[in-house]
Amino acid sequence: MPPKGKRTAAKKIENVKNAEHKLSVSENSDSDSSEEVTTKNSLKSKQKNKDTKKRVTKRGAKEEPETKKVKLELEKPELKDLNFECGKTTKDGEKWNLKITSWNVAGLRAWLKKSGMDYVLKEDPDILCLQETKCPEKKLPSEAKLSGYHMYCCDSLKDGYAGVALYTKEKPLKVTYGLGIKEHDSEGRAITAEYDKFFLVATYVPNAGQGLKTLPKRMKWDEDFRKYLKDLDLKKPVILCGDLNVAHNPVDLANPKTNTKSAGFTQEERDNMTELLKQGFVDTFRHLYPEVTGAYTYWTFIGNARSRNTGWRLDYFVLSERLLSGLCDNVIRSKVYGSDHCPITLFLQI
């Protein structure tokens, strides 16, 4: 028995195990996510005194803070572990013979430092289209040159702004820059390459801006660009690719209800996209995958958006309807990092 006058403190320690969230990632939707794991150590005792507190502390329990939050950081997959093969065919069973990749790199020089070119070498597209290069051709680093490709750049007059680039294994019949409209063509937003059987248009569509301050400019672009594409389509079928800066339908972004007044999801921008498709063009991804959710190509750097897959589908391959019979696949490379956008790749039989 304990000595007289001494009391024995009874204690109860509750241990809560960490819950670990299992992650699953698909090729067509980047499902990387992070869960906060809460660890809680609580100490209850019938009688509190200094001696008891000392004994508890020695056993490793922490009184403050009561709740400790731990973030799980997701590891980016290694490029060498990714499979870029495509076994899909047309409805008639024909294998693809043309691969086109499009990527908003958010600054070509920064992208190069993030091993962006390593991805290109592994993907090995016939045509590569880059948006938001932010680098005039005269300032391109040597690493931007790609053996086996012809390179064309459409630069903004404003240094460090917009800009698009085109790499192509086959030399085009003709390459033109812009839309032929002065108010649009100073920003480096479109390259058109004419090939034997089609036109390829690579574009970086203007953003409606914070507070929608440049929405009128965007509306004018949409109208002029739609006419430009329609005129091309009268001559040859068109392949349009790039950052179109619009999430066409609610399924194309994670939080549609809270973004109806945000650039890229205003009713005006969405209606203009609908009008373009009515002119004889097809959004290839939604044609192939009309019900797929969580398929995004852009995630803000703020708030771990990419790890939570809180994204937008802003990047597209749009085809003239008469090319649809040759469509094999449109893949979102959501596991590839290097920008706030990920690359997308089109497989076509032409």
Disulfide bonds with the S-S distance in Angstrom:
none
